Amino acid sequence: MAASPEGTPVWADAMFSDFEGAKTFYGDVLGWTFGESSTEFGNYTQAYKNGKAVAAIVPPMPGQDGDPKSTWCLYFSSPDVAATAEKIRDAGGTVVMEPMQVGDFGSMCIAQDPTGATFGIWQPGQHKGFELEGESGSYVWAEVFTREPAKTDPFYTTVFGYNSKKMRDEDMDYRVFDLGADPVLGRMVMTAEDFPPEIPPYIQLYFAVDNCDKAVEAAERLDGRKVFGPMDSPFGRFAAILDPQGAAFAVIDVRTTVGEMPEMV
């Protein structure tokens, strides 16, 4: 497998205090199965769909105080994690976890953009990243939610060399980043009407599903909470969900589209 260009989303993981509960929830909602936990790396456990790696979950590290907040973390590819960490600092971001090697799998760091949205950097070794994308139960898209696009937009274009285009829409401030071909990341401005001030900036992951409504029903049956949707769009029928441990994500049926694709300028 050829290495993905720098800035390409390549992996996702999350920490869950109720580890077995997370397996049950995502197994039912997204159809995931789970591999053996890697005791050498804190019981890091990969999730699979149709036998292909799509994400990972991990329990809290021993000694961590309280129940750490569960959040999904999106990792962007880098050929040199240390160099990318420096670019993050130079562009006004913060490196939360310094670059570290993870056995033969690769190297990583955790960072925040200038508005506080958290993400990861992954320099692949043996572990290249997603083995399945865009199909049911796998990663398909992500969006940066921010209140300060004047800080967010130049940060991502500087660090990853993205091009960007804005959606022509008077009611929505939405931008798409690309690496010269297909779009790789969206950016949505958080409005006061839709996002209370206590909700911090974040990156929302979208997982593909065969039926958005049934996925929401499954999530609610297992004590997840629908934040909005399901709703139709030119990109697919989608909904935003909080899992029972508070991790936000979205599901989308990309085959069920309504309306014309918006113009990007």
N, C-alpha and C positions, 0 to 999 in steps of 0.2 A: 504494500500500500504506500503510495507516494505521500510525503508529508504535506499537510494542509498549509496553505499560506498563512503567514502571521495575521492574527486577528480573526481567524475562522473559529466559530464555536465548535469545540471538539469533545466536550465531556460535561457531565453534571453529577453532583452528588449532594447529599443532605445528611445531617446528623439528627437522630431521633432518640429521645429518652425511652419511649416505648418502642423498642426495636421490633419486637414481634408484631405489635399493633400496626407498625408501618408496613411490614410485609403483608399483613392481611389486607390492609386498605389498598395499597397500590397493586397487589395481586388481583384484587377484585375489580378495581376501577380501570386499570390499564392492562390487565392480563399478564403481569410480570411473574416470572419465576426467579428464584434466587440461588446463587451458587454457594460454595463453601465460604465461611468467614475466614479472612486471613488474620490469624492471631498475631503474626509478626507485625502487622500494620493496623493494630487497634480494632480487630474484627471487621475491617472494611469488607463489605459484601457487595458483589456486583449483582445487578438485576438484568434479566434477559427477557427478550421477546422472540419467540421462535428460535431459541438457541443462540441469539446474537446479543451482545452486550449493549445495553441502552442507557444505563445510569448505575449509580451505586448508593448505598446507604451505610451508615456507620453509627454505632452507639456512642454515647459520651465517653471521653477518656476517663480512666480511673482518677479520682480526686477532684474532678471538676465540681465546683460548688453549684448547688441548685440544679434546676432543669434548664439547660441552655436552650435558647429559642431555636426552634426548627425552621430552617430556611433552605431553599434550593440555591445552590451555587453553580453558576455557569462558568466554564473554563474556556479561555481563548488560547489558540495555538501560538507557540513561539518557538523559533529556532534556537533561542538563547534566553533562558528565563532571567538570568542576571541582567542582561542588557535591557530587556523589556521592563524590568523593575526600575532601572534607572530612568528610562523614558517616562514611566508612570510618575516618578517623583518630579522630574523636570517639567512635566505638564500640569503639575498642581495636585496630583493624586497622592494617596498614602499607601505605603506597603505595610500591611497589617501583619503578615507572616513572611519573613524573609525567605528568599529562595532556598530550597532544600531538595536533596535527591531522595527519591522514593525507591530504594533498591534498584533493580534493573528496569523498573517500569517507566521511569522518566523523572523529571524534576518539576517542581511547582512553586508557586507563591500565591498568597492571597492579598488582594489590594482593594482599595476603594477609590472611586472617582472623586472629583472635587466636591460633589454634592452628597457623598456618603453612600452611594450604591456599591455593594460589595460584589466582587467577581474574582475568579481565579485565573492564573496563567499556567499552562501546561506545555512543557517541552517533552515531546514523546520520546520514550525509549522503546521497550518491548510493547508497552500499552499505547496504541495509537489513538484511542478515543472511541467514539461511537462506531459500532459495527452495523448499526441499522439506523436510518434517518428517514423521516417523511412518511413512514408507514405506521399503521395502527400500533399504538403502544410505544412509540419512539419519539425522540425529540424532533421538532419540525421548525420552531421559530422562537425568538426571544425579543423582548422589548425593554429598554431602559425607561423607567418611570421617574421623572424628575420635575422639580419646580423651577429649576434654574437652567434652562437650555443654553443660555449664553456661556455657562461654564461647561456643561456636559458636551455640547457639540464639538467645540475645538479640542477638548480632551481626547475624545475617541478618534477623531481624524488625525490628531498629532501622534498618538501612541501607536495606532495600528495602520496608519496610512489610508484610511477609508476615504472614498468619495461619498458625497451625501446629496440627497435630493429631498425636497419638501413636498408633501402632499398638498395639492391645490384644494383647500377646503377652508371656508371662512369660519367654520364652527370648531375646528380641531387643529391643534398644532402638533403635527406628526411628521417625523423625518425618518428616512431610511438610509442606512449606510451600506455601501457595497465595496467590493475589492476589484471592481472592473468588470464583473460579470453579474452573477445573480446576487440579489440583496442578501446580507448576512445578519443584519440587526436592525431593529426599529427603535425609535425614541418617541415617547409620548409625554406631553406636558401634563402634570397633575394639577387639576383645577380644584379650587377651594370647595366647589359644589360637590365634587365626587370623592375627594380625598381629605378626610379630617387631618388637622395638623399633626396629630400623633403618629400618622403613618409615615415612616421615613422613605426616602427614595430607595428603589430596589430594581432588580432585574427580574422580570417575569418570564418563566419558561412556558412554552406551549408544547403539549404532547398530542400527537395525532390519535384520533379515535375513529371507529367506524360509525358511531352514532353518538352525537353530543348529548342528546337528551337522556339516553340510557346511561351514559357515563356520569352525568349529574345525579341521576336517580341512585346509582350505585354509591356515589360519594355520600349523599345525604343519608342513605340507609346505614352507612358505617360511621355516622356522626360527623361527616364533613359538612361544610357550609357553603352554599352558593353565594358568591359575592355579586355577580351580575350574569345575565344571560339565562338560558341560551338565546343567542341572537344571530340573525343572518347577516352576512356581509359578502362582498365580492371575493373575499379571501377564503370563506368557509363559514360554517355555523359553529359558534364558539361560546364558551362560558368560562368565567373565572371562579376558582374554588379555593377555599381554605381547608386543608386536611384537618383531622381531629387534633393534631399537635401544633396547628397554627401556621404550617408551611403553605405559602401561596403558590399556585400554579394555574395554568389554564389548559383546557382541552379544546380541540378543534377538529371538526370533520371537514377536511379540505376539499372533499368531493362534492359537498353540498354548498354551492355558491349562489348568491342572489345579487343582481345589480351589475353595473359596469365597473371595471377596474378604474380607480381614480387616476387622474393625471398627476405625474410627478415632475416637478420643475426644479 
